[in-house]
Structure formats: structure tokens, C-alpha cells
Amino acid sequence: MPGVPDLVTRYMKRKMEKLDIPPIPEFIEMISDTGAGIYACKASVDPFELDKDDLVDQVQGIITVGEFYEHAAGGQIVYT
């Protein structure tokens, strides 16, 4: 339905503001500034025929789930 994506985007932005969650670009910058690695999921980008050049600069690479677990081995906190 036309207009629904814009409506949902505005709704989510207001919800995030109420919860004091920074906008996505700022949030990505904050994560990157901590030294954390930011990777894209290969299974998510392949169907859309995206490559690293299509992603934000902070993305260090496109990796598989197995590669993610190798990177995360020994980590104290893992978000999947």
C-alpha cells in the first residue's frame, strides 16, 4: 500500500525518540567509536545483490554465520 513504509518509519522514529535511542546512523557511529567490529550478514545482503560498497563505511566486511562465531569466540557479549 502506498505510503505505508513512510508512515511506519515516522512512527518508529517517534518511538525511538521517546525511548532516547539515537537515530540509526548515530547509533552505528557510536558502536564503531567503541572499537567494536561491525559486519553485514552474507545471507541478508546476497538476496539483494549488495556488496560492501553499498553499505555504510563502518561495516568491516560481509561474513557468514560461521565466520561471525569465529570472530566472536571468546567475546564477553555477543549479539546475534
C-alpha positions as a LaTeX table, in Angstrom:
\begin{tabular}{lrrr}
\hline
Residue & $x$ (\AA) & $y$ (\AA) & $z$ (\AA) \\
\hline
Met1 & 0.00 & 0.00 & 0.00 \\
Pro2 & 1.42 & 3.38 & $-0.96$ \\
Gly3 & 2.63 & 5.50 & 1.92 \\
Val4 & 2.77 & 2.70 & 4.49 \\
Pro5 & 6.60 & 2.46 & 4.63 \\
Asp6 & 6.87 & 6.23 & 5.27 \\
Leu7 & 4.16 & 6.05 & 7.93 \\
Val8 & 5.88 & 3.17 & 9.73 \\
Thr9 & 9.26 & 4.93 & 9.51 \\
Arg10 & 7.86 & 8.08 & 11.11 \\
Tyr11 & 6.12 & 6.01 & 13.79 \\
Met12 & 9.34 & 4.15 & 14.65 \\
Lys13 & 11.39 & 7.38 & 14.74 \\
Arg14 & 8.96 & 8.85 & 17.29 \\
Lys15 & 9.07 & 5.67 & 19.37 \\
Met16 & 12.88 & 5.69 & 19.34 \\
Glu17 & 12.97 & 9.35 & 20.36 \\
Lys18 & 10.66 & 8.65 & 23.31 \\
Leu19 & 12.97 & 5.83 & 24.43 \\
Asp20 & 16.03 & 8.09 & 23.95 \\
Ile21 & 17.50 & 5.75 & 21.33 \\
Pro22 & 19.75 & 7.60 & 18.87 \\
Pro23 & 18.96 & 7.54 & 15.15 \\
Ile24 & 20.48 & 4.57 & 13.31 \\
Pro25 & 23.39 & 6.49 & 11.68 \\
Glu26 & 24.37 & 7.94 & 15.06 \\
Phe27 & 23.98 & 4.55 & 16.74 \\
Ile28 & 26.27 & 2.92 & 14.15 \\
Glu29 & 28.85 & 5.68 & 14.67 \\
Met30 & 28.70 & 5.20 & 18.45 \\
Ile31 & 29.28 & 1.45 & 18.11 \\
Ser32 & 32.15 & 1.98 & 15.69 \\
Asp33 & 33.75 & 4.56 & 18.00 \\
Thr34 & 33.97 & 1.94 & 20.77 \\
Gly35 & 36.19 & $-0.19$ & 18.55 \\
Ala36 & 33.56 & $-2.87$ & 18.04 \\
Gly37 & 33.56 & $-4.63$ & 14.69 \\
Ile38 & 30.51 & $-4.13$ & 12.51 \\
Tyr39 & 29.83 & $-6.81$ & 9.94 \\
Ala40 & 26.99 & $-7.45$ & 7.49 \\
Cys41 & 25.32 & $-10.85$ & 7.29 \\
Lys42 & 26.03 & $-12.57$ & 3.97 \\
Ala43 & 22.63 & $-14.30$ & 4.00 \\
Ser44 & 20.97 & $-10.89$ & 4.31 \\
Val45 & 22.90 & $-9.00$ & 1.63 \\
Asp46 & 23.12 & $-11.72$ & $-1.04$ \\
Pro47 & 19.38 & $-11.81$ & $-1.90$ \\
Phe48 & 19.51 & $-8.06$ & $-2.58$ \\
Glu49 & 22.74 & $-8.36$ & $-4.61$ \\
Leu50 & 24.52 & $-5.89$ & $-2.32$ \\
Asp51 & 28.24 & $-5.66$ & $-1.76$ \\
Lys52 & 30.42 & $-3.81$ & 0.74 \\
Asp53 & 30.35 & $-0.63$ & $-1.35$ \\
Asp54 & 26.57 & $-0.46$ & $-0.85$ \\
Leu55 & 26.91 & $-0.39$ & 2.95 \\
Val56 & 27.96 & 2.29 & 5.43 \\
Asp57 & 31.70 & 2.87 & 5.81 \\
Gln58 & 31.77 & 1.37 & 9.31 \\
Val59 & 30.94 & $-2.12$ & 8.01 \\
Gln60 & 34.20 & $-4.05$ & 8.04 \\
Gly61 & 33.02 & $-6.88$ & 5.83 \\
Ile62 & 30.28 & $-9.26$ & 4.80 \\
Ile63 & 30.54 & $-12.54$ & 6.67 \\
Thr64 & 28.70 & $-15.83$ & 7.12 \\
Val65 & 27.24 & $-17.00$ & 10.42 \\
Gly66 & 30.17 & $-19.37$ & 10.87 \\
Glu67 & 32.65 & $-16.54$ & 10.33 \\
Phe68 & 30.72 & $-14.44$ & 12.84 \\
Tyr69 & 31.11 & $-17.13$ & 15.50 \\
Glu70 & 34.85 & $-17.31$ & 14.75 \\
His71 & 35.14 & $-13.53$ & 15.21 \\
Ala72 & 33.05 & $-13.62$ & 18.38 \\
Ala73 & 34.89 & $-16.53$ & 20.02 \\
Gly74 & 35.99 & $-15.51$ & 23.49 \\
Gly75 & 33.90 & $-12.35$ & 23.44 \\
Gln76 & 32.15 & $-11.30$ & 26.60 \\
Ile77 & 28.95 & $-10.12$ & 24.93 \\
Val78 & 27.56 & $-11.49$ & 21.68 \\
Tyr79 & 24.53 & $-10.05$ & 19.89 \\
Thr80 & 23.11 & $-12.16$ & 17.08 \\
\hline
\end{tabular}
